[in-house]
Amino acid sequence: MIAAQHTEIASMVHNGGSADVTIDIGRDFSQTPGGRYVAHGPFSGEAFRRELLVDAMERAIQNDFVVRVILDTVKRSYLSSFLDEAFAGLVRDEGMSKADVQAHLSLVATQPRFLKYKALAEKYLQEA
Amino acid sequence: MRKLSERERRRNIYRARKGNRSSKPASQVVTVFSSTGAEQVLAPLRTVGPPQNFCIRTNTTETLAFLNQLRRKLLNPPLSGTRMLASRARERGRPAPRWIGPYISFENIRRIDPTTALVLAAEYDRARTLLRANTSNVSRLFVVDAHRWHDDVFTTLYDVGFFDLLDIANTSPVQSDADKRTLRFRSGDRNDLVAIDELLDELEAMFEDVGLNADDACFELNGALGEAMENCVRCAYPDGVALAFRHIGRWWMTGALDRRERRMKVAIFDQGVSIPGSLKDWRFYESFSNRFLRMLGVAPDLSQPMFDGEVIRLAIEESATSTYMEKHGKGLGHIKAFVDLCASGRLTIISRNGYYEYEKGQEPVVRSLDVNIGGTLIEWDVTV
């Protein structure tokens, strides 16, 4: 149910199958993203990936558009385990190719204090 | 004359050796506060008490030794109850008072820091949870003569929520402008960033009250505290591992403000297998092991606590520097990195028998303790 709602929210900014999809973590998922696994607590990286990211990324790869994930709308900093599980998990656990993910995923952070979390997520993706 | 049995003979020898010592312990009247209210009871003069400086960081060995003693006592509480002291009842013409055995007295504590108060509260929380299974044990957790405790000690324990734990009172946090304030502890068994968010909100609000801005520190602390909580939830209570004391699989955390020194202190504690006790399942164990061998000249034996301090230090270094970052193991490095983001600060980790202290800009200080903390304690003490 939650996944369906999230996908719906994400899809609202998806225009006609060719424009980019935007997922705003603070708005569409949680102001307080959690740790790595669903089993360990709410708003985990695994939940974010499965409920919001996988579906959008599959469509993006299939239809050749970009999923923009806005990082800097959450209340405070991220846990490295959330970032790793959410983004590197696309390659490691969902079987997507690193090249596809890097070509169709754009992490967005404009506030200075979120830049390092963007860099961290990109690093984990690179190392996946 | 009847011949004494062997048992009677031995008893007579024992009594003769014991001499003139009274068989009755010297007793006193004390006030017990428990979930059933306040009550005057008879108690022996002999008590069990924490050190005057009840602080894990500055008086580590004595404080941990007491906490171990407390743990045993709480989980195996002495008998207490109503015993008809017939002679007293006859003398005074009223029912005999309840009595308690040698009790835990906080009367001599002169100083307690919020982190130690948190660990103390966690021990009572565990005992409360485990004893609750047997309803006749519920009122066995109590404190004695709380009205005689040092004011600062009472205030810190009150603020941290100690009295609520024992169902003595449903207290509300003190809204004071005191220089030092302690937040009510929070506890859970999941990686709960909402709980962290609420704690940090409270800390920020306390700083705002005194005209300070802790926004940047709390922003970064969220990640460090979350990593510590994640480690606890994932590694502290593995299935099938027996600990020295029964556990309830939880973490406890609190925060405190020192306005005069513009310092913020946040701590998280668990009663699990510890960092050295969980490293064998670590993804980086092999490279950690190589690093250990290189640095100390011996292969790590994690069952031995003598290297626990070094084990913590090297695990943090491994976590911070490893380039092979698949899945688990990133947390420890981030826990330390938070201190470097602050103007000044200190990270203290005590896990099993290991003590690790890192002051920003300095080399970490490590040592292995004679006593086991019974889990892992992480404390950040930073300038805002």
Interface residues (C-beta under 8 A of the other chain):
Chain A: Q31 T32 P33 G34 G35 R36 Y37 H40 G41 P42 F43 S44 K75 R76 S77 Y78 L79 S80 S81 D84 A88 R92 R113 K123 Y124 E127 A128
Chain B: R190 N191 D192 L193 V194 I196 D197 L200 D216 C218 F219 E220 N222 G223 G226 E227 M229 E230 V233 R234 T323 Y324 M325 E326 K327 H328 K330 G331 H334
